[in-house]
Amino acid sequence: KPSGSFIQQYKISSREEEVINYLINGLSNKEIGEKMFISLSTVKTHVHNIYEKTHTGSRFKLIKLLNSSSY
């Protein structure tokens, strides 16, 4: 789970935080959509926004950033 300081630093919304939690647990976009009861398109939008805010472009880079932020 991302730390509070990570959430604040990157201005992550509560829905984006939920998506991040699923991403770090290895769920696919489709699985995240099913868990959150949102469309695949909405999941992709959240993931894109997360990548934009954190200046990462992949799940690997996002997880690496989270680990370096002591999540």
PDB file of N, H, CA, C and O in Angstrom:
ATOM      1  N   LYS A   1       0.852  -1.186   0.000  1.00  0.00           N
ATOM      2  CA  LYS A   1       0.000   0.000   0.000  1.00  0.00           C
ATOM      3  C   LYS A   1       0.888   1.236   0.000  1.00  0.00           C
ATOM      4  O   LYS A   1       1.836   1.322   0.781  1.00  0.00           O
ATOM      5  N   PRO A   2       0.587   2.196  -0.873  1.00  0.00           N
ATOM      6  CA  PRO A   2       1.405   3.415  -0.922  1.00  0.00           C
ATOM      7  C   PRO A   2       1.310   4.199   0.393  1.00  0.00           C
ATOM      8  O   PRO A   2       0.258   4.233   1.030  1.00  0.00           O
ATOM      9  N   SER A   3       2.404   4.816   0.781  1.00  0.00           N
ATOM     10  H   SER A   3       3.259   4.789   0.264  1.00  0.00           H
ATOM     11  CA  SER A   3       2.425   5.607   2.016  1.00  0.00           C
ATOM     12  C   SER A   3       1.623   6.891   1.825  1.00  0.00           C
ATOM     13  O   SER A   3       1.380   7.334   0.702  1.00  0.00           O
ATOM     14  N   GLY A   4       1.222   7.470   2.942  1.00  0.00           N
ATOM     15  H   GLY A   4       1.419   7.110   3.854  1.00  0.00           H
ATOM     16  CA  GLY A   4       0.496   8.734   2.901  1.00  0.00           C
ATOM     17  C   GLY A   4       1.314   9.829   2.245  1.00  0.00           C
ATOM     18  O   GLY A   4       0.780  10.664   1.516  1.00  0.00           O
ATOM     19  N   SER A   5       2.624   9.821   2.509  1.00  0.00           N
ATOM     20  H   SER A   5       3.058   9.142   3.101  1.00  0.00           H
ATOM     21  CA  SER A   5       3.473  10.854   1.913  1.00  0.00           C
ATOM     22  C   SER A   5       3.561  10.680   0.394  1.00  0.00           C
ATOM     23  O   SER A   5       3.610  11.666  -0.342  1.00  0.00           O
ATOM     24  N   PHE A   6       3.582   9.422  -0.077  1.00  0.00           N
ATOM     25  H   PHE A   6       3.543   8.621   0.520  1.00  0.00           H
ATOM     26  CA  PHE A   6       3.584   9.151  -1.520  1.00  0.00           C
ATOM     27  C   PHE A   6       2.292   9.693  -2.138  1.00  0.00           C
ATOM     28  O   PHE A   6       2.322  10.365  -3.169  1.00  0.00           O
ATOM     29  N   ILE A   7       1.166   9.396  -1.502  1.00  0.00           N
ATOM     30  H   ILE A   7       1.141   8.850  -0.665  1.00  0.00           H
ATOM     31  CA  ILE A   7      -0.147   9.835  -1.986  1.00  0.00           C
ATOM     32  C   ILE A   7      -0.185  11.362  -2.077  1.00  0.00           C
ATOM     33  O   ILE A   7      -0.650  11.919  -3.071  1.00  0.00           O
ATOM     34  N   GLN A   8       0.304  12.029  -1.038  1.00  0.00           N
ATOM     35  H   GLN A   8       0.682  11.577  -0.230  1.00  0.00           H
ATOM     36  CA  GLN A   8       0.311  13.493  -1.022  1.00  0.00           C
ATOM     37  C   GLN A   8       1.279  14.072  -2.048  1.00  0.00           C
ATOM     38  O   GLN A   8       0.938  15.003  -2.777  1.00  0.00           O
ATOM     39  N   GLN A   9       2.486  13.514  -2.098  1.00  0.00           N
ATOM     40  H   GLN A   9       2.762  12.758  -1.506  1.00  0.00           H
ATOM     41  CA  GLN A   9       3.517  14.044  -2.996  1.00  0.00           C
ATOM     42  C   GLN A   9       3.064  14.028  -4.452  1.00  0.00           C
ATOM     43  O   GLN A   9       3.297  14.979  -5.197  1.00  0.00           O
ATOM     44  N   TYR A  10       2.410  12.928  -4.849  1.00  0.00           N
ATOM     45  H   TYR A  10       2.220  12.155  -4.243  1.00  0.00           H
ATOM     46  CA  TYR A  10       2.012  12.781  -6.254  1.00  0.00           C
ATOM     47  C   TYR A  10       0.538  13.107  -6.503  1.00  0.00           C
ATOM     48  O   TYR A  10       0.029  12.918  -7.608  1.00  0.00           O
ATOM     49  N   LYS A  11      -0.146  13.603  -5.457  1.00  0.00           N
ATOM     50  H   LYS A  11       0.267  13.757  -4.559  1.00  0.00           H
ATOM     51  CA  LYS A  11      -1.558  14.002  -5.571  1.00  0.00           C
ATOM     52  C   LYS A  11      -2.417  12.877  -6.146  1.00  0.00           C
ATOM     53  O   LYS A  11      -3.183  13.072  -7.090  1.00  0.00           O
ATOM     54  N   ILE A  12      -2.265  11.692  -5.547  1.00  0.00           N
ATOM     55  H   ILE A  12      -1.643  11.534  -4.780  1.00  0.00           H
ATOM     56  CA  ILE A  12      -2.994  10.500  -5.974  1.00  0.00           C
ATOM     57  C   ILE A  12      -4.391  10.520  -5.360  1.00  0.00           C
ATOM     58  O   ILE A  12      -4.539  10.689  -4.150  1.00  0.00           O
ATOM     59  N   SER A  13      -5.416  10.348  -6.198  1.00  0.00           N
ATOM     60  H   SER A  13      -5.295  10.211  -7.182  1.00  0.00           H
ATOM     61  CA  SER A  13      -6.796  10.313  -5.698  1.00  0.00           C
ATOM     62  C   SER A  13      -7.055   8.974  -5.003  1.00  0.00           C
ATOM     63  O   SER A  13      -6.272   8.033  -5.128  1.00  0.00           O
ATOM     64  N   SER A  14      -8.159   8.910  -4.274  1.00  0.00           N
ATOM     65  H   SER A  14      -8.795   9.675  -4.173  1.00  0.00           H
ATOM     66  CA  SER A  14      -8.489   7.665  -3.565  1.00  0.00           C
ATOM     67  C   SER A  14      -8.733   6.520  -4.549  1.00  0.00           C
ATOM     68  O   SER A  14      -8.365   5.380  -4.264  1.00  0.00           O
ATOM     69  N   ARG A  15      -9.340   6.801  -5.693  1.00  0.00           N
ATOM     70  H   ARG A  15      -9.638   7.727  -5.924  1.00  0.00           H
ATOM     71  CA  ARG A  15      -9.574   5.760  -6.700  1.00  0.00           C
ATOM     72  C   ARG A  15      -8.249   5.314  -7.324  1.00  0.00           C
ATOM     73  O   ARG A  15      -8.048   4.127  -7.582  1.00  0.00           O
ATOM     74  N   GLU A  16      -7.353   6.267  -7.561  1.00  0.00           N
ATOM     75  H   GLU A  16      -7.516   7.231  -7.351  1.00  0.00           H
ATOM     76  CA  GLU A  16      -6.042   5.918  -8.101  1.00  0.00           C
ATOM     77  C   GLU A  16      -5.258   5.090  -7.093  1.00  0.00           C
ATOM     78  O   GLU A  16      -4.535   4.168  -7.470  1.00  0.00           O
ATOM     79  N   GLU A  17      -5.398   5.413  -5.826  1.00  0.00           N
ATOM     80  H   GLU A  17      -5.986   6.162  -5.519  1.00  0.00           H
ATOM     81  CA  GLU A  17      -4.730   4.626  -4.783  1.00  0.00           C
ATOM     82  C   GLU A  17      -5.238   3.187  -4.798  1.00  0.00           C
ATOM     83  O   GLU A  17      -4.464   2.242  -4.642  1.00  0.00           O
ATOM     84  N   GLU A  18      -6.536   3.034  -4.986  1.00  0.00           N
ATOM     85  H   GLU A  18      -7.164   3.802  -5.112  1.00  0.00           H
ATOM     86  CA  GLU A  18      -7.137   1.705  -5.071  1.00  0.00           C
ATOM     87  C   GLU A  18      -6.559   0.936  -6.266  1.00  0.00           C
ATOM     88  O   GLU A  18      -6.231  -0.246  -6.153  1.00  0.00           O
ATOM     89  N   VAL A  19      -6.438   1.615  -7.404  1.00  0.00           N
ATOM     90  H   VAL A  19      -6.704   2.574  -7.496  1.00  0.00           H
ATOM     91  CA  VAL A  19      -5.853   0.992  -8.598  1.00  0.00           C
ATOM     92  C   VAL A  19      -4.403   0.587  -8.321  1.00  0.00           C
ATOM     93  O   VAL A  19      -3.993  -0.517  -8.677  1.00  0.00           O
ATOM     94  N   ILE A  20      -3.627   1.468  -7.690  1.00  0.00           N
ATOM     95  H   ILE A  20      -3.961   2.365  -7.400  1.00  0.00           H
ATOM     96  CA  ILE A  20      -2.237   1.150  -7.361  1.00  0.00           C
ATOM     97  C   ILE A  20      -2.160  -0.104  -6.500  1.00  0.00           C
ATOM     98  O   ILE A  20      -1.309  -0.963  -6.729  1.00  0.00           O
ATOM     99  N   ASN A  21      -3.038  -0.214  -5.517  1.00  0.00           N
ATOM    100  H   ASN A  21      -3.730   0.484  -5.331  1.00  0.00           H
ATOM    101  CA  ASN A  21      -3.025  -1.396  -4.651  1.00  0.00           C
ATOM    102  C   ASN A  21      -3.250  -2.675  -5.452  1.00  0.00           C
ATOM    103  O   ASN A  21      -2.624  -3.699  -5.180  1.00  0.00           O
ATOM    104  N   TYR A  22      -4.137  -2.616  -6.430  1.00  0.00           N
ATOM    105  H   TYR A  22      -4.646  -1.783  -6.650  1.00  0.00           H
ATOM    106  CA  TYR A  22      -4.365  -3.786  -7.280  1.00  0.00           C
ATOM    107  C   TYR A  22      -3.181  -4.034  -8.212  1.00  0.00           C
ATOM    108  O   TYR A  22      -2.798  -5.181  -8.446  1.00  0.00           O
ATOM    109  N   LEU A  23      -2.599  -2.946  -8.746  1.00  0.00           N
ATOM    110  H   LEU A  23      -2.910  -2.015  -8.556  1.00  0.00           H
ATOM    111  CA  LEU A  23      -1.446  -3.093  -9.637  1.00  0.00           C
ATOM    112  C   LEU A  23      -0.285  -3.792  -8.933  1.00  0.00           C
ATOM    113  O   LEU A  23       0.332  -4.696  -9.496  1.00  0.00           O
ATOM    114  N   ILE A  24       0.012  -3.371  -7.700  1.00  0.00           N
ATOM    115  H   ILE A  24      -0.490  -2.636  -7.243  1.00  0.00           H
ATOM    116  CA  ILE A  24       1.159  -3.945  -6.996  1.00  0.00           C
ATOM    117  C   ILE A  24       0.902  -5.386  -6.568  1.00  0.00           C
ATOM    118  O   ILE A  24       1.827  -6.111  -6.202  1.00  0.00           O
ATOM    119  N   ASN A  25      -0.369  -5.792  -6.620  1.00  0.00           N
ATOM    120  H   ASN A  25      -1.120  -5.203  -6.918  1.00  0.00           H
ATOM    121  CA  ASN A  25      -0.694  -7.183  -6.339  1.00  0.00           C
ATOM    122  C   ASN A  25      -0.796  -8.018  -7.607  1.00  0.00           C
ATOM    123  O   ASN A  25      -1.220  -9.173  -7.571  1.00  0.00           O
ATOM    124  N   GLY A  26      -0.401  -7.416  -8.736  1.00  0.00           N
ATOM    125  H   GLY A  26      -0.056  -6.477  -8.765  1.00  0.00           H
ATOM    126  CA  GLY A  26      -0.285  -8.170  -9.976  1.00  0.00           C
ATOM    127  C   GLY A  26      -1.556  -8.352 -10.780  1.00  0.00           C
ATOM    128  O   GLY A  26      -1.578  -9.166 -11.703  1.00  0.00           O
ATOM    129  N   LEU A  27      -2.619  -7.620 -10.462  1.00  0.00           N
ATOM    130  H   LEU A  27      -2.601  -6.959  -9.712  1.00  0.00           H
ATOM    131  CA  LEU A  27      -3.857  -7.770 -11.217  1.00  0.00           C
ATOM    132  C   LEU A  27      -3.758  -7.078 -12.572  1.00  0.00           C
ATOM    133  O   LEU A  27      -3.102  -6.045 -12.711  1.00  0.00           O
ATOM    134  N   SER A  28      -4.411  -7.657 -13.555  1.00  0.00           N
ATOM    135  H   SER A  28      -4.944  -8.496 -13.442  1.00  0.00           H
ATOM    136  CA  SER A  28      -4.475  -7.055 -14.891  1.00  0.00           C
ATOM    137  C   SER A  28      -5.496  -5.922 -14.868  1.00  0.00           C
ATOM    138  O   SER A  28      -6.288  -5.806 -13.932  1.00  0.00           O
ATOM    139  N   ASN A  29      -5.469  -5.097 -15.895  1.00  0.00           N
ATOM    140  H   ASN A  29      -4.825  -5.191 -16.655  1.00  0.00           H
ATOM    141  CA  ASN A  29      -6.460  -4.023 -15.996  1.00  0.00           C
ATOM    142  C   ASN A  29      -7.871  -4.575 -15.970  1.00  0.00           C
ATOM    143  O   ASN A  29      -8.751  -4.005 -15.324  1.00  0.00           O
ATOM    144  N   LYS A  30      -8.094  -5.679 -16.665  1.00  0.00           N
ATOM    145  H   LYS A  30      -7.379  -6.142 -17.189  1.00  0.00           H
ATOM    146  CA  LYS A  30      -9.416  -6.306 -16.708  1.00  0.00           C
ATOM    147  C   LYS A  30      -9.846  -6.744 -15.311  1.00  0.00           C
ATOM    148  O   LYS A  30     -10.988  -6.520 -14.908  1.00  0.00           O
ATOM    149  N   GLU A  31      -8.928  -7.371 -14.575  1.00  0.00           N
ATOM    150  H   GLU A  31      -8.001  -7.553 -14.903  1.00  0.00           H
ATOM    151  CA  GLU A  31      -9.239  -7.824 -13.214  1.00  0.00           C
ATOM    152  C   GLU A  31      -9.511  -6.644 -12.280  1.00  0.00           C
ATOM    153  O   GLU A  31     -10.388  -6.713 -11.419  1.00  0.00           O
ATOM    154  N   ILE A  32      -8.751  -5.565 -12.460  1.00  0.00           N
ATOM    155  H   ILE A  32      -8.039  -5.509 -13.159  1.00  0.00           H
ATOM    156  CA  ILE A  32      -8.969  -4.367 -11.637  1.00  0.00           C
ATOM    157  C   ILE A  32     -10.362  -3.810 -11.902  1.00  0.00           C
ATOM    158  O   ILE A  32     -11.079  -3.449 -10.969  1.00  0.00           O
ATOM    159  N   GLY A  33     -10.743  -3.739 -13.167  1.00  0.00           N
ATOM    160  H   GLY A  33     -10.161  -4.032 -13.925  1.00  0.00           H
ATOM    161  CA  GLY A  33     -12.078  -3.259 -13.527  1.00  0.00           C
ATOM    162  C   GLY A  33     -13.166  -4.093 -12.875  1.00  0.00           C
ATOM    163  O   GLY A  33     -14.148  -3.552 -12.368  1.00  0.00           O
ATOM    164  N   GLU A  34     -12.997  -5.402 -12.884  1.00  0.00           N
ATOM    165  H   GLU A  34     -12.198  -5.843 -13.296  1.00  0.00           H
ATOM    166  CA  GLU A  34     -13.985  -6.293 -12.279  1.00  0.00           C
ATOM    167  C   GLU A  34     -14.060  -6.070 -10.766  1.00  0.00           C
ATOM    168  O   GLU A  34     -15.154  -6.047 -10.201  1.00  0.00           O
ATOM    169  N   LYS A  35     -12.928  -5.909 -10.116  1.00  0.00           N
ATOM    170  H   LYS A  35     -12.040  -5.928 -10.575  1.00  0.00           H
ATOM    171  CA  LYS A  35     -12.896  -5.699  -8.660  1.00  0.00           C
ATOM    172  C   LYS A  35     -13.517  -4.359  -8.265  1.00  0.00           C
ATOM    173  O   LYS A  35     -14.198  -4.255  -7.245  1.00  0.00           O
ATOM    174  N   MET A  36     -13.271  -3.330  -9.095  1.00  0.00           N
ATOM    175  H   MET A  36     -12.718  -3.415  -9.924  1.00  0.00           H
ATOM    176  CA  MET A  36     -13.734  -1.977  -8.765  1.00  0.00           C
ATOM    177  C   MET A  36     -15.090  -1.648  -9.396  1.00  0.00           C
ATOM    178  O   MET A  36     -15.636  -0.570  -9.163  1.00  0.00           O
ATOM    179  N   PHE A  37     -15.633  -2.569 -10.190  1.00  0.00           N
ATOM    180  H   PHE A  37     -15.189  -3.445 -10.380  1.00  0.00           H
ATOM    181  CA  PHE A  37     -16.904  -2.365 -10.871  1.00  0.00           C
ATOM    182  C   PHE A  37     -16.858  -1.142 -11.795  1.00  0.00           C
ATOM    183  O   PHE A  37     -17.782  -0.329 -11.831  1.00  0.00           O
ATOM    184  N   ILE A  38     -15.742  -1.040 -12.545  1.00  0.00           N
ATOM    185  H   ILE A  38     -14.991  -1.700 -12.516  1.00  0.00           H
ATOM    186  CA  ILE A  38     -15.581   0.040 -13.519  1.00  0.00           C
ATOM    187  C   ILE A  38     -15.157  -0.572 -14.854  1.00  0.00           C
ATOM    188  O   ILE A  38     -14.695  -1.711 -14.907  1.00  0.00           O
ATOM    189  N   SER A  39     -15.320   0.197 -15.926  1.00  0.00           N
ATOM    190  H   SER A  39     -15.695   1.123 -15.883  1.00  0.00           H
ATOM    191  CA  SER A  39     -14.983  -0.322 -17.249  1.00  0.00           C
ATOM    192  C   SER A  39     -13.466  -0.403 -17.430  1.00  0.00           C
ATOM    193  O   SER A  39     -12.700   0.250 -16.722  1.00  0.00           O
ATOM    194  N   LEU A  40     -13.065  -1.212 -18.386  1.00  0.00           N
ATOM    195  H   LEU A  40     -13.688  -1.743 -18.961  1.00  0.00           H
ATOM    196  CA  LEU A  40     -11.651  -1.342 -18.729  1.00  0.00           C
ATOM    197  C   LEU A  40     -11.093   0.015 -19.146  1.00  0.00           C
ATOM    198  O   LEU A  40      -9.962   0.356 -18.802  1.00  0.00           O
ATOM    199  N   SER A  41     -11.878   0.779 -19.880  1.00  0.00           N
ATOM    200  H   SER A  41     -12.797   0.502 -20.160  1.00  0.00           H
ATOM    201  CA  SER A  41     -11.466   2.108 -20.314  1.00  0.00           C
ATOM    202  C   SER A  41     -11.174   3.016 -19.115  1.00  0.00           C
ATOM    203  O   SER A  41     -10.202   3.771 -19.126  1.00  0.00           O
ATOM    204  N   THR A  42     -12.007   2.940 -18.097  1.00  0.00           N
ATOM    205  H   THR A  42     -12.797   2.327 -18.087  1.00  0.00           H
ATOM    206  CA  THR A  42     -11.805   3.756 -16.891  1.00  0.00           C
ATOM    207  C   THR A  42     -10.545   3.323 -16.163  1.00  0.00           C
ATOM    208  O   THR A  42      -9.796   4.165 -15.668  1.00  0.00           O
ATOM    209  N   VAL A  43     -10.304   2.019 -16.091  1.00  0.00           N
ATOM    210  H   VAL A  43     -10.913   1.335 -16.492  1.00  0.00           H
ATOM    211  CA  VAL A  43      -9.075   1.518 -15.458  1.00  0.00           C
ATOM    212  C   VAL A  43      -7.867   2.087 -16.199  1.00  0.00           C
ATOM    213  O   VAL A  43      -6.926   2.586 -15.582  1.00  0.00           O
ATOM    214  N   LYS A  44      -7.905   2.007 -17.528  1.00  0.00           N
ATOM    215  H   LYS A  44      -8.669   1.602 -18.029  1.00  0.00           H
ATOM    216  CA  LYS A  44      -6.786   2.506 -18.332  1.00  0.00           C
ATOM    217  C   LYS A  44      -6.562   3.994 -18.096  1.00  0.00           C
ATOM    218  O   LYS A  44      -5.421   4.454 -18.063  1.00  0.00           O
ATOM    219  N   THR A  45      -7.637   4.741 -17.934  1.00  0.00           N
ATOM    220  H   THR A  45      -8.564   4.367 -17.961  1.00  0.00           H
ATOM    221  CA  THR A  45      -7.527   6.177 -17.650  1.00  0.00           C
ATOM    222  C   THR A  45      -6.849   6.398 -16.308  1.00  0.00           C
ATOM    223  O   THR A  45      -5.952   7.233 -16.192  1.00  0.00           O
ATOM    224  N   HIS A  46      -7.276   5.646 -15.284  1.00  0.00           N
ATOM    225  H   HIS A  46      -8.005   4.967 -15.378  1.00  0.00           H
ATOM    226  CA  HIS A  46      -6.651   5.768 -13.964  1.00  0.00           C
ATOM    227  C   HIS A  46      -5.161   5.422 -14.035  1.00  0.00           C
ATOM    228  O   HIS A  46      -4.330   6.142 -13.483  1.00  0.00           O
ATOM    229  N   VAL A  47      -4.826   4.327 -14.711  1.00  0.00           N
ATOM    230  H   VAL A  47      -5.502   3.742 -15.159  1.00  0.00           H
ATOM    231  CA  VAL A  47      -3.428   3.896 -14.824  1.00  0.00           C
ATOM    232  C   VAL A  47      -2.616   4.978 -15.543  1.00  0.00           C
ATOM    233  O   VAL A  47      -1.518   5.330 -15.111  1.00  0.00           O
ATOM    234  N   HIS A  48      -3.164   5.498 -16.634  1.00  0.00           N
ATOM    235  H   HIS A  48      -4.056   5.213 -16.984  1.00  0.00           H
ATOM    236  CA  HIS A  48      -2.488   6.566 -17.375  1.00  0.00           C
ATOM    237  C   HIS A  48      -2.240   7.778 -16.468  1.00  0.00           C
ATOM    238  O   HIS A  48      -1.143   8.336 -16.453  1.00  0.00           O
ATOM    239  N   ASN A  49      -3.254   8.173 -15.725  1.00  0.00           N
ATOM    240  H   ASN A  49      -4.145   7.720 -15.737  1.00  0.00           H
ATOM    241  CA  ASN A  49      -3.113   9.332 -14.831  1.00  0.00           C
ATOM    242  C   ASN A  49      -2.067   9.076 -13.751  1.00  0.00           C
ATOM    243  O   ASN A  49      -1.306   9.977 -13.399  1.00  0.00           O
ATOM    244  N   ILE A  50      -2.025   7.870 -13.232  1.00  0.00           N
ATOM    245  H   ILE A  50      -2.643   7.138 -13.518  1.00  0.00           H
ATOM    246  CA  ILE A  50      -1.023   7.499 -12.228  1.00  0.00           C
ATOM    247  C   ILE A  50       0.372   7.619 -12.827  1.00  0.00           C
ATOM    248  O   ILE A  50       1.273   8.185 -12.208  1.00  0.00           O
ATOM    249  N   TYR A  51       0.548   7.086 -14.032  1.00  0.00           N
ATOM    250  H   TYR A  51      -0.184   6.626 -14.534  1.00  0.00           H
ATOM    251  CA  TYR A  51       1.850   7.158 -14.699  1.00  0.00           C
ATOM    252  C   TYR A  51       2.252   8.611 -14.954  1.00  0.00           C
ATOM    253  O   TYR A  51       3.415   8.975 -14.784  1.00  0.00           O
ATOM    254  N   GLU A  52       1.285   9.442 -15.363  1.00  0.00           N
ATOM    255  H   GLU A  52       0.340   9.146 -15.501  1.00  0.00           H
ATOM    256  CA  GLU A  52       1.565  10.857 -15.613  1.00  0.00           C
ATOM    257  C   GLU A  52       2.008  11.553 -14.324  1.00  0.00           C
ATOM    258  O   GLU A  52       3.010  12.268 -14.311  1.00  0.00           O
ATOM    259  N   LYS A  53       1.265  11.343 -13.257  1.00  0.00           N
ATOM    260  H   LYS A  53       0.451  10.762 -13.268  1.00  0.00           H
ATOM    261  CA  LYS A  53       1.555  12.013 -11.984  1.00  0.00           C
ATOM    262  C   LYS A  53       2.893  11.586 -11.396  1.00  0.00           C
ATOM    263  O   LYS A  53       3.596  12.393 -10.788  1.00  0.00           O
ATOM    264  N   THR A  54       3.245  10.313 -11.578  1.00  0.00           N
ATOM    265  H   THR A  54       2.675   9.657 -12.072  1.00  0.00           H
ATOM    266  CA  THR A  54       4.466   9.780 -10.962  1.00  0.00           C
ATOM    267  C   THR A  54       5.653   9.780 -11.925  1.00  0.00           C
ATOM    268  O   THR A  54       6.762   9.408 -11.541  1.00  0.00           O
ATOM    269  N   HIS A  55       5.428  10.193 -13.166  1.00  0.00           N
ATOM    270  H   HIS A  55       4.527  10.495 -13.478  1.00  0.00           H
ATOM    271  CA  HIS A  55       6.477  10.211 -14.199  1.00  0.00           C
ATOM    272  C   HIS A  55       7.070   8.815 -14.409  1.00  0.00           C
ATOM    273  O   HIS A  55       8.270   8.657 -14.633  1.00  0.00           O
ATOM    274  N   THR A  56       6.206   7.822 -14.330  1.00  0.00           N
ATOM    275  H   THR A  56       5.231   7.951 -14.148  1.00  0.00           H
ATOM    276  CA  THR A  56       6.597   6.449 -14.644  1.00  0.00           C
ATOM    277  C   THR A  56       5.823   6.060 -15.896  1.00  0.00           C
ATOM    278  O   THR A  56       4.854   6.731 -16.253  1.00  0.00           O
ATOM    279  N   GLY A  57       6.225   5.012 -16.554  1.00  0.00           N
ATOM    280  H   GLY A  57       7.012   4.467 -16.264  1.00  0.00           H
ATOM    281  CA  GLY A  57       5.515   4.630 -17.767  1.00  0.00           C
ATOM    282  C   GLY A  57       5.164   3.157 -17.792  1.00  0.00           C
ATOM    283  O   GLY A  57       4.681   2.628 -18.793  1.00  0.00           O
ATOM    284  N   SER A  58       5.420   2.502 -16.661  1.00  0.00           N
ATOM    285  H   SER A  58       5.813   2.931 -15.848  1.00  0.00           H
ATOM    286  CA  SER A  58       5.131   1.072 -16.615  1.00  0.00           C
ATOM    287  C   SER A  58       4.872   0.660 -15.172  1.00  0.00           C
ATOM    288  O   SER A  58       5.210   1.376 -14.230  1.00  0.00           O
ATOM    289  N   ARG A  59       4.269  -0.502 -15.028  1.00  0.00           N
ATOM    290  H   ARG A  59       3.994  -1.084 -15.794  1.00  0.00           H
ATOM    291  CA  ARG A  59       4.022  -1.047 -13.682  1.00  0.00           C
ATOM    292  C   ARG A  59       5.340  -1.266 -12.959  1.00  0.00           C
ATOM    293  O   ARG A  59       5.458  -0.987 -11.766  1.00  0.00           O
ATOM    294  N   PHE A  60       6.331  -1.768 -13.689  1.00  0.00           N
ATOM    295  H   PHE A  60       6.235  -1.995 -14.658  1.00  0.00           H
ATOM    296  CA  PHE A  60       7.643  -2.034 -13.091  1.00  0.00           C
ATOM    297  C   PHE A  60       8.226  -0.749 -12.500  1.00  0.00           C
ATOM    298  O   PHE A  60       8.683  -0.740 -11.357  1.00  0.00           O
ATOM    299  N   LYS A  61       8.210   0.332 -13.278  1.00  0.00           N
ATOM    300  H   LYS A  61       7.839   0.325 -14.207  1.00  0.00           H
ATOM    301  CA  LYS A  61       8.774   1.602 -12.809  1.00  0.00           C
ATOM    302  C   LYS A  61       7.960   2.172 -11.647  1.00  0.00           C
ATOM    303  O   LYS A  61       8.520   2.753 -10.717  1.00  0.00           O
ATOM    304  N   LEU A  62       6.642   2.003 -11.704  1.00  0.00           N
ATOM    305  H   LEU A  62       6.187   1.531 -12.459  1.00  0.00           H
ATOM    306  CA  LEU A  62       5.793   2.477 -10.614  1.00  0.00           C
ATOM    307  C   LEU A  62       6.120   1.728  -9.318  1.00  0.00           C
ATOM    308  O   LEU A  62       6.267   2.340  -8.261  1.00  0.00           O
ATOM    309  N   ILE A  63       6.231   0.415  -9.409  1.00  0.00           N
ATOM    310  H   ILE A  63       6.112  -0.082 -10.268  1.00  0.00           H
ATOM    311  CA  ILE A  63       6.543  -0.400  -8.225  1.00  0.00           C
ATOM    312  C   ILE A  63       7.934  -0.055  -7.695  1.00  0.00           C
ATOM    313  O   ILE A  63       8.143   0.012  -6.484  1.00  0.00           O
ATOM    314  N   LYS A  64       8.874   0.162  -8.600  1.00  0.00           N
ATOM    315  H   LYS A  64       8.703   0.107  -9.584  1.00  0.00           H
ATOM    316  CA  LYS A  64      10.217   0.564  -8.191  1.00  0.00           C
ATOM    317  C   LYS A  64      10.179   1.896  -7.429  1.00  0.00           C
ATOM    318  O   LYS A  64      10.849   2.056  -6.409  1.00  0.00           O
ATOM    319  N   LEU A  65       9.385   2.849  -7.938  1.00  0.00           N
ATOM    320  H   LEU A  65       8.841   2.720  -8.767  1.00  0.00           H
ATOM    321  CA  LEU A  65       9.225   4.135  -7.276  1.00  0.00           C
ATOM    322  C   LEU A  65       8.581   3.959  -5.901  1.00  0.00           C
ATOM    323  O   LEU A  65       9.023   4.555  -4.919  1.00  0.00           O
ATOM    324  N   LEU A  66       7.538   3.137  -5.841  1.00  0.00           N
ATOM    325  H   LEU A  66       7.179   2.652  -6.639  1.00  0.00           H
ATOM    326  CA  LEU A  66       6.870   2.877  -4.567  1.00  0.00           C
ATOM    327  C   LEU A  66       7.839   2.267  -3.560  1.00  0.00           C
ATOM    328  O   LEU A  66       7.845   2.650  -2.390  1.00  0.00           O
ATOM    329  N   ASN A  67       8.651   1.325  -4.011  1.00  0.00           N
ATOM    330  H   ASN A  67       8.646   1.014  -4.961  1.00  0.00           H
ATOM    331  CA  ASN A  67       9.620   0.688  -3.115  1.00  0.00           C
ATOM    332  C   ASN A  67      10.655   1.695  -2.616  1.00  0.00           C
ATOM    333  O   ASN A  67      11.057   1.643  -1.454  1.00  0.00           O
ATOM    334  N   SER A  68      11.082   2.598  -3.473  1.00  0.00           N
ATOM    335  H   SER A  68      10.755   2.640  -4.417  1.00  0.00           H
ATOM    336  CA  SER A  68      12.061   3.591  -3.056  1.00  0.00           C
ATOM    337  C   SER A  68      11.439   4.643  -2.144  1.00  0.00           C
ATOM    338  O   SER A  68      12.147   5.361  -1.439  1.00  0.00           O
ATOM    339  N   SER A  69      10.105   4.730  -2.163  1.00  0.00           N
ATOM    340  H   SER A  69       9.529   4.146  -2.736  1.00  0.00           H
ATOM    341  CA  SER A  69       9.401   5.670  -1.288  1.00  0.00           C
ATOM    342  C   SER A  69       8.960   4.991  -0.002  1.00  0.00           C
ATOM    343  O   SER A  69       8.146   5.531   0.747  1.00  0.00           O
ATOM    344  N   SER A  70       9.502   3.802   0.252  1.00  0.00           N
ATOM    345  H   SER A  70      10.164   3.363  -0.357  1.00  0.00           H
ATOM    346  CA  SER A  70       9.181   2.982   1.430  1.00  0.00           C
ATOM    347  C   SER A  70       7.690   2.803   1.621  1.00  0.00           C
ATOM    348  O   SER A  70       7.132   3.147   2.663  1.00  0.00           O
ATOM    349  N   TYR A  71       7.051   2.252   0.585  1.00  0.00           N
ATOM    350  H   TYR A  71       7.505   1.973  -0.261  1.00  0.00           H
ATOM    351  CA  TYR A  71       5.603   2.036   0.647  1.00  0.00           C
ATOM    352  C   TYR A  71       5.247   0.888   1.542  1.00  0.00           C
ATOM    353  O   TYR A  71       4.068   0.574   1.704  1.00  0.00           O
TER     354      TYR A  71
END
